[in-house]
Amino acid sequence: MLPEHLPEPDLYRPGTGEPSLRWGVVGPGWIAGEFVKAVRAHTAQQVVAVSSRDAGRAGAFAAEHGIGLALGSTEQLVTHPDVDVVYVATPQSEHLAIGLAAIAAGKHVLVEKPITVTAAQARELADAARAAGVLVMEAMWSRYLPQTSVIRRLLADGVLGEVRTVLADHGQSIAVDPQHRLYRPEMGGGALLDLGIYPVQFSSMVFGAPDTVHAVGGMTDTGVDAYSTLTLTHANQGQSTLFSSILARTPMTAVIAGSEASIVVGSGFYTPTTFTLTGAGHFDPSLEWSDPTGLQLFDGLSWEATAFAGFVGEGRTESPVHTMDETVAILATIDEARAQLSKENARG
Protein backbone atom coordinates (compact mmCIF):
# COMPACT_ATOMS: atom_id res chain seq x y z
CA MET A 1 0.00 0.00 0.00
CA LEU A 2 1.29 3.46 -0.90
CA PRO A 3 1.90 6.00 1.87
CA GLU A 4 -0.62 8.82 2.22
CA HIS A 5 2.12 11.36 1.66
CA LEU A 6 5.61 11.28 0.21
CA PRO A 7 8.49 12.05 2.59
CA GLU A 8 9.89 15.54 2.83
CA PRO A 9 13.33 15.90 1.18
CA ASP A 10 16.48 16.22 3.26
CA LEU A 11 18.03 19.43 1.97
CA TYR A 12 21.61 20.68 2.06
CA ARG A 13 20.49 24.20 2.80
CA PRO A 14 23.11 26.97 3.00
CA GLY A 15 23.68 28.69 6.31
CA THR A 16 22.99 25.63 8.45
CA GLY A 17 26.38 25.42 10.13
CA GLU A 18 28.65 24.59 7.21
CA PRO A 19 31.86 26.65 6.88
CA SER A 20 32.09 29.26 4.13
CA LEU A 21 35.05 27.90 2.20
CA ARG A 22 37.23 29.61 -0.41
CA TRP A 23 37.10 27.71 -3.70
CA GLY A 24 39.51 27.65 -6.61
CA VAL A 25 38.44 26.38 -10.03
CA VAL A 26 40.79 24.42 -12.30
CA GLY A 27 39.49 24.31 -15.87
CA PRO A 28 37.37 27.32 -16.87
CA GLY A 29 34.99 25.53 -19.22
CA TRP A 30 31.22 25.28 -19.58
CA ILE A 31 30.45 23.12 -16.53
CA ALA A 32 32.74 25.25 -14.35
CA GLY A 33 30.75 28.31 -15.38
CA GLU A 34 27.46 26.65 -14.46
CA PHE A 35 28.92 25.51 -11.15
CA VAL A 36 30.21 28.97 -10.24
CA LYS A 37 26.87 30.59 -11.09
CA ALA A 38 25.01 28.09 -8.91
CA VAL A 39 27.43 28.47 -6.03
CA ARG A 40 27.25 32.26 -6.19
CA ALA A 41 23.46 32.34 -6.31
CA HIS A 42 22.51 29.59 -3.88
CA THR A 43 25.27 28.89 -1.34
CA ALA A 44 27.39 30.56 1.31
CA GLN A 45 30.58 29.46 -0.48
CA GLN A 46 33.16 31.81 -2.05
CA VAL A 47 34.82 31.29 -5.43
CA VAL A 48 38.09 33.20 -5.16
CA ALA A 49 40.39 31.85 -7.90
CA VAL A 50 40.50 30.18 -11.30
CA SER A 51 43.39 28.67 -13.23
CA SER A 52 44.08 27.55 -16.78
CA ARG A 53 47.16 26.77 -18.83
CA ASP A 54 45.82 29.54 -21.06
CA ALA A 55 46.11 32.67 -18.94
CA GLY A 56 43.73 34.48 -21.29
CA ARG A 57 41.00 31.92 -20.67
CA ALA A 58 41.48 32.20 -16.91
CA GLY A 59 41.31 35.98 -17.11
CA ALA A 60 38.17 35.97 -19.22
CA PHE A 61 36.44 33.49 -16.90
CA ALA A 62 37.44 35.52 -13.85
CA ALA A 63 36.08 38.71 -15.41
CA GLU A 64 32.80 37.04 -16.40
CA HIS A 65 32.18 35.58 -12.95
CA GLY A 66 33.70 38.26 -10.72
CA ILE A 67 36.58 36.11 -9.48
CA GLY A 68 39.50 37.97 -7.96
CA LEU A 69 42.40 35.67 -8.89
CA ALA A 70 43.16 34.44 -12.42
CA LEU A 71 46.19 32.13 -12.40
CA GLY A 72 48.21 30.58 -15.21
CA SER A 73 48.89 27.13 -13.76
CA THR A 74 47.37 24.42 -11.62
CA GLU A 75 50.38 24.59 -9.30
CA GLN A 76 49.75 28.25 -8.56
CA LEU A 77 46.14 27.57 -7.67
CA VAL A 78 46.53 24.44 -5.53
CA THR A 79 49.31 26.01 -3.47
CA HIS A 80 47.64 29.41 -3.07
CA PRO A 81 47.10 30.23 0.62
CA ASP A 82 43.69 31.79 -0.05
CA VAL A 83 42.24 28.57 -1.51
CA ASP A 84 40.62 25.96 0.77
CA VAL A 85 38.95 23.77 -1.88
CA VAL A 86 40.00 22.88 -5.41
CA TYR A 87 37.16 22.21 -7.85
CA VAL A 88 38.49 20.21 -10.82
CA ALA A 89 36.56 20.72 -14.07
CA THR A 90 39.17 19.73 -16.66
CA PRO A 91 38.86 16.78 -19.07
CA GLN A 92 38.78 13.56 -17.04
CA SER A 93 42.17 12.43 -18.27
CA GLU A 94 43.67 15.18 -16.06
CA HIS A 95 41.62 14.53 -12.92
CA LEU A 96 44.03 12.19 -11.16
CA ALA A 97 47.13 14.37 -11.53
CA ILE A 98 45.33 17.56 -10.48
CA GLY A 99 43.55 15.83 -7.61
CA LEU A 100 46.81 14.41 -6.28
CA ALA A 101 48.51 17.81 -6.56
CA ALA A 102 45.70 19.45 -4.61
CA ILE A 103 45.77 16.78 -1.92
CA ALA A 104 49.56 17.08 -1.62
CA ALA A 105 49.05 20.81 -1.04
CA GLY A 106 46.61 20.06 1.78
CA LYS A 107 43.49 21.14 -0.08
CA HIS A 108 40.06 19.54 -0.13
CA VAL A 109 39.03 18.44 -3.62
CA LEU A 110 35.74 18.23 -5.51
CA VAL A 111 36.31 16.52 -8.87
CA GLU A 112 33.84 16.52 -11.73
CA LYS A 113 32.50 13.14 -12.79
CA PRO A 114 34.00 10.78 -13.61
CA ILE A 115 36.39 11.40 -10.75
CA THR A 116 39.07 9.54 -12.76
CA VAL A 117 39.06 7.35 -15.87
CA THR A 118 39.60 4.01 -14.07
CA ALA A 119 38.75 2.41 -10.76
CA ALA A 120 42.46 2.02 -9.94
CA GLN A 121 43.01 5.76 -10.34
CA ALA A 122 40.00 6.55 -8.14
CA ARG A 123 41.36 4.23 -5.45
CA GLU A 124 44.72 6.03 -5.61
CA LEU A 125 42.99 9.38 -5.14
CA ALA A 126 40.92 8.06 -2.22
CA ASP A 127 43.98 6.60 -0.49
CA ALA A 128 45.89 9.87 -0.86
CA ALA A 129 43.02 11.91 0.62
CA ARG A 130 42.59 9.57 3.57
CA ALA A 131 46.32 9.69 4.30
CA ALA A 132 46.35 13.50 4.10
CA GLY A 133 43.14 13.93 6.11
CA VAL A 134 41.39 16.01 3.45
CA LEU A 135 38.04 15.51 1.76
CA VAL A 136 37.91 14.21 -1.80
CA MET A 137 34.52 13.80 -3.49
CA GLU A 138 33.20 13.12 -6.95
CA ALA A 139 30.88 15.89 -8.15
CA MET A 140 28.02 13.45 -8.71
CA TRP A 141 25.45 16.17 -8.18
CA SER A 142 22.52 13.78 -8.65
CA ARG A 143 23.20 12.25 -5.22
CA TYR A 144 22.61 15.59 -3.46
CA LEU A 145 19.40 16.65 -5.22
CA PRO A 146 16.17 16.83 -3.18
CA GLN A 147 14.49 14.10 -5.24
CA THR A 148 17.29 11.67 -4.46
CA SER A 149 16.79 11.95 -0.71
CA VAL A 150 13.08 11.20 -1.11
CA ILE A 151 13.74 8.18 -3.35
CA ARG A 152 16.33 6.84 -0.91
CA ARG A 153 13.85 7.20 1.95
CA LEU A 154 11.18 5.28 0.02
CA LEU A 155 13.69 2.51 -0.67
CA ALA A 156 14.85 2.40 2.95
CA ASP A 157 11.25 2.26 4.19
CA GLY A 158 10.50 -0.71 1.93
CA VAL A 159 7.69 1.06 0.09
CA LEU A 160 8.65 -0.63 -3.20
CA GLY A 161 8.82 -4.10 -1.64
CA GLU A 162 11.48 -6.36 -3.17
CA VAL A 163 13.26 -4.25 -5.78
CA ARG A 164 13.68 -6.27 -8.97
CA THR A 165 14.50 -3.90 -11.82
CA VAL A 166 16.31 -0.65 -12.60
CA LEU A 167 16.08 0.92 -16.05
CA ALA A 168 17.95 4.10 -16.96
CA ASP A 169 19.30 5.79 -20.07
CA HIS A 170 21.40 8.79 -20.98
CA GLY A 171 22.04 9.55 -24.63
CA GLN A 172 23.11 12.85 -26.18
CA SER A 173 23.66 13.65 -29.85
CA ILE A 174 27.28 14.82 -29.93
CA ALA A 175 28.44 15.94 -33.37
CA VAL A 176 31.08 13.60 -34.75
CA ASP A 177 34.40 15.41 -34.40
CA PRO A 178 37.69 13.56 -33.89
CA GLN A 179 38.98 16.57 -31.94
CA HIS A 180 36.06 16.65 -29.49
CA ARG A 181 37.10 15.33 -26.08
CA LEU A 182 34.34 12.70 -26.10
CA TYR A 183 35.77 11.20 -29.31
CA ARG A 184 39.37 11.13 -28.05
CA PRO A 185 40.46 8.03 -26.10
CA GLU A 186 43.51 9.79 -24.63
CA MET A 187 41.15 12.30 -22.98
CA GLY A 188 38.89 9.65 -21.45
CA GLY A 189 36.29 9.94 -24.19
CA GLY A 190 33.30 7.76 -24.91
CA ALA A 191 29.67 7.60 -23.83
CA LEU A 192 30.09 5.45 -20.74
CA LEU A 193 32.50 7.60 -18.74
CA ASP A 194 30.80 10.90 -19.48
CA LEU A 195 27.11 9.99 -19.79
CA GLY A 196 26.69 6.34 -18.88
CA ILE A 197 28.10 6.99 -15.43
CA TYR A 198 24.74 8.53 -14.49
CA PRO A 199 22.69 5.37 -15.13
CA VAL A 200 25.42 3.23 -13.55
CA GLN A 201 25.50 5.32 -10.38
CA PHE A 202 21.68 5.25 -10.25
CA SER A 203 21.74 1.45 -10.33
CA SER A 204 24.48 1.45 -7.71
CA MET A 205 22.41 3.67 -5.42
CA VAL A 206 19.58 1.13 -5.57
CA PHE A 207 21.38 -2.22 -5.71
CA GLY A 208 25.04 -1.61 -4.90
CA ALA A 209 27.76 -3.19 -7.01
CA PRO A 210 26.54 -5.81 -9.52
CA ASP A 211 27.29 -9.50 -9.43
CA THR A 212 27.82 -9.63 -13.20
CA VAL A 213 28.22 -7.15 -16.05
CA HIS A 214 27.33 -7.81 -19.68
CA ALA A 215 27.85 -5.05 -22.26
CA VAL A 216 26.96 -4.85 -25.94
CA GLY A 217 27.41 -1.83 -28.19
CA GLY A 218 29.61 -0.15 -30.75
CA MET A 219 32.69 2.01 -31.05
CA THR A 220 33.52 5.19 -32.92
CA ASP A 221 36.18 5.27 -35.62
CA THR A 222 38.42 7.00 -33.08
CA GLY A 223 38.24 4.05 -30.70
CA VAL A 224 35.85 5.11 -27.93
CA ASP A 225 32.48 3.58 -27.04
CA ALA A 226 29.74 5.27 -29.06
CA TYR A 227 26.74 3.50 -27.54
CA SER A 228 26.09 0.53 -25.29
CA THR A 229 23.52 -1.39 -23.30
CA LEU A 230 24.66 -2.80 -19.98
CA THR A 231 22.82 -5.64 -18.27
CA LEU A 232 23.80 -5.96 -14.63
CA THR A 233 22.66 -8.76 -12.35
CA HIS A 234 22.21 -8.41 -8.61
CA ALA A 235 21.21 -10.54 -5.65
CA ASN A 236 17.58 -11.65 -5.15
CA GLN A 237 16.76 -11.67 -8.87
CA GLY A 238 17.63 -8.02 -9.34
CA GLN A 239 18.60 -6.69 -12.77
CA SER A 240 19.58 -3.33 -14.23
CA THR A 241 19.39 -2.40 -17.91
CA LEU A 242 21.34 0.76 -18.64
CA PHE A 243 21.87 2.57 -21.95
CA SER A 244 24.23 5.35 -23.00
CA SER A 245 25.10 6.98 -26.32
CA ILE A 246 26.90 9.94 -27.84
CA LEU A 247 25.11 9.38 -31.16
CA ALA A 248 21.47 10.10 -30.25
CA ARG A 249 19.43 11.91 -27.65
CA THR A 250 17.34 9.48 -25.59
CA PRO A 251 14.48 10.09 -23.10
CA MET A 252 16.91 10.20 -20.13
CA THR A 253 14.45 8.69 -17.66
CA ALA A 254 14.89 6.11 -14.91
CA VAL A 255 12.71 3.43 -13.33
CA ILE A 256 12.96 1.47 -10.09
CA ALA A 257 10.44 -1.39 -10.07
CA GLY A 258 9.59 -3.50 -7.04
CA SER A 259 7.09 -6.10 -5.98
CA GLU A 260 4.85 -3.53 -4.27
CA ALA A 261 5.42 -0.30 -6.22
CA SER A 262 7.58 1.44 -8.79
CA ILE A 263 9.20 4.84 -9.20
CA VAL A 264 9.47 6.55 -12.60
CA VAL A 265 11.86 9.51 -12.58
CA GLY A 266 11.19 12.22 -15.16
CA SER A 267 13.38 13.24 -18.07
CA GLY A 268 16.79 14.43 -17.08
CA PHE A 269 16.58 11.94 -14.20
CA TYR A 270 20.03 13.00 -13.00
CA THR A 271 18.98 16.70 -12.82
CA PRO A 272 16.30 18.39 -10.68
CA THR A 273 13.07 16.78 -11.92
CA THR A 274 9.88 14.99 -10.89
CA PHE A 275 8.99 11.41 -10.16
CA THR A 276 5.87 9.24 -9.86
CA LEU A 277 5.32 6.48 -7.30
CA THR A 278 2.76 3.90 -8.46
CA GLY A 279 1.46 0.75 -6.80
CA ALA A 280 2.23 -2.59 -8.43
CA GLY A 281 -1.40 -3.43 -9.23
CA HIS A 282 -2.72 -2.79 -12.72
CA PHE A 283 -5.10 -0.07 -11.56
CA ASP A 284 -3.24 1.11 -8.45
CA PRO A 285 -3.05 4.85 -7.73
CA SER A 286 -0.01 7.07 -8.10
CA LEU A 287 1.64 9.82 -6.10
CA GLU A 288 3.47 12.63 -7.88
CA TRP A 289 6.53 14.38 -6.46
CA SER A 290 7.83 17.76 -7.62
CA ASP A 291 10.84 19.64 -6.30
CA PRO A 292 9.53 22.23 -3.80
CA THR A 293 12.70 24.34 -3.70
CA GLY A 294 12.39 26.20 -7.00
CA LEU A 295 15.95 25.36 -8.03
CA GLN A 296 16.03 24.17 -11.62
CA LEU A 297 18.56 22.72 -14.05
CA PHE A 298 22.12 23.66 -13.11
CA ASP A 299 21.02 25.58 -10.04
CA GLY A 300 21.03 22.05 -8.64
CA LEU A 301 24.83 22.02 -8.64
CA SER A 302 24.64 24.18 -5.53
CA TRP A 303 23.38 21.29 -3.38
CA GLU A 304 26.64 19.35 -3.78
CA ALA A 305 28.72 22.43 -2.93
CA THR A 306 26.85 23.03 0.32
CA ALA A 307 26.97 19.32 1.15
CA PHE A 308 30.73 19.31 0.49
CA ALA A 309 31.28 22.27 2.83
CA GLY A 310 29.21 20.54 5.51
CA PHE A 311 31.31 17.37 5.20
CA VAL A 312 34.49 19.47 5.56
CA GLY A 313 33.03 21.06 8.68
CA GLU A 314 32.38 17.58 10.07
CA GLY A 315 36.00 16.56 9.44
CA ARG A 316 35.15 13.92 6.85
CA THR A 317 37.49 12.64 4.15
CA GLU A 318 34.67 11.34 1.94
CA SER A 319 30.96 11.79 1.31
CA PRO A 320 28.66 9.63 3.44
CA VAL A 321 26.05 9.50 0.65
CA HIS A 322 28.46 8.71 -2.20
CA THR A 323 31.48 7.11 -0.60
CA MET A 324 34.80 6.65 -2.30
CA ASP A 325 34.37 2.87 -2.07
CA GLU A 326 31.15 3.19 -4.06
CA THR A 327 32.77 5.65 -6.48
CA VAL A 328 35.53 3.10 -7.12
CA ALA A 329 32.99 0.29 -7.55
CA ILE A 330 31.00 2.31 -10.11
CA LEU A 331 34.15 2.89 -12.13
CA ALA A 332 35.00 -0.81 -11.84
CA THR A 333 31.64 -1.59 -13.49
CA ILE A 334 32.44 0.88 -16.27
CA ASP A 335 35.98 -0.54 -16.60
CA GLU A 336 34.51 -4.00 -17.18
CA ALA A 337 31.90 -2.74 -19.66
CA ARG A 338 34.47 -0.77 -21.64
CA ALA A 339 36.79 -3.77 -21.74
CA GLN A 340 33.99 -6.01 -23.06
CA LEU A 341 33.02 -3.48 -25.71
CA SER A 342 36.61 -3.06 -26.84
CA LYS A 343 37.20 -6.81 -27.00
CA GLU A 344 33.93 -7.50 -28.83
CA ASN A 345 34.47 -4.79 -31.41
CA ALA A 346 38.10 -5.81 -31.96
CA ARG A 347 36.78 -9.14 -33.24
CA GLY A 348 34.94 -7.27 -35.96
BELPE-V732630 format. One record per run of one state. SS is the DSSP state (h for helix, s for strand, l for the rest). FROM is the first residue (numbers start at 1). TO is the last residue. If there is no record, write none. Layout:
BEGIN
ss = {SS & SS}
from = {FROM & FROM}
to = {TO & TO}
END
This chain:
BEGIN
ss = {l & s & l & h & l & s & l & h & l & s & l & h & l & s & l & h & l & s & l & h & l & s & l & h & l & h & l & s & l & h & l & h & l & h & l & s & l & s & l & s & l & s & l & s & l & s & l & s & l & h & l & h & l}
from = {1 & 22 & 27 & 30 & 43 & 46 & 52 & 55 & 66 & 69 & 72 & 74 & 79 & 85 & 89 & 92 & 105 & 108 & 113 & 119 & 133 & 136 & 140 & 141 & 145 & 146 & 157 & 163 & 172 & 181 & 184 & 185 & 188 & 191 & 208 & 212 & 220 & 225 & 235 & 238 & 246 & 254 & 259 & 261 & 266 & 275 & 280 & 286 & 290 & 297 & 314 & 324 & 347}
to = {21 & 26 & 29 & 42 & 45 & 51 & 54 & 65 & 68 & 71 & 73 & 78 & 84 & 88 & 91 & 104 & 107 & 112 & 118 & 132 & 135 & 139 & 140 & 144 & 145 & 156 & 162 & 171 & 180 & 183 & 184 & 187 & 190 & 207 & 211 & 219 & 224 & 234 & 237 & 245 & 253 & 258 & 260 & 265 & 274 & 279 & 285 & 289 & 296 & 313 & 323 & 346 & 348}
END
